[in-house]
Amino acid sequence: MDGSEGRERGEAAPTLLVVDGANVVGSVPDGWWRDRRGAAERLRDRLVPRAESGVPGHPGPLEVVLVVEGAARGVASVPGVQVEDAPGSGDDHIVAVTARAAGRTCLVITADRELRCRVRELGAEVAGPRTVLG
């Protein structure tokens, strides 16, 4: 079942977990700046088990969207994690993804204060990078 069948029966959509790729990758000084795309791929792979198991306060399954920008664009989606390239500002794209989720539970992972305010205005919850990094 892809989730749409459950929604047709009135079941709630899974929590949408939107991850600010640049912010989360940048929260760990591990040399990510030398290979931004590789760092985004490693983050994507770390998110796969979260899609099934969930994160604190949000049990799985989750719908996971990783937003990437700049040199990290072009990272492929994998089962469990949809990767979206921001055509411009990553923050603006995260706000757009959050706005599309109106009416369902949405958790945005970022430490960016301005972005946190913007998505909260849309009804999203926010949490910091450690929520997905462990």
Secondary structure, 3 states (H helix, E strand, C coil): CCCHHHHHCCCCCCCEEEEEHHHHHHCCCCCHHHCHHHHHHHHHHHHHHHHHHEECCEECCCEEEEEECHHHCCCCCECCEEEEECCCCHHHHHHHHHHHCCCCCEEEECCCHHHHHHHHCCCCEEECCHHHHC
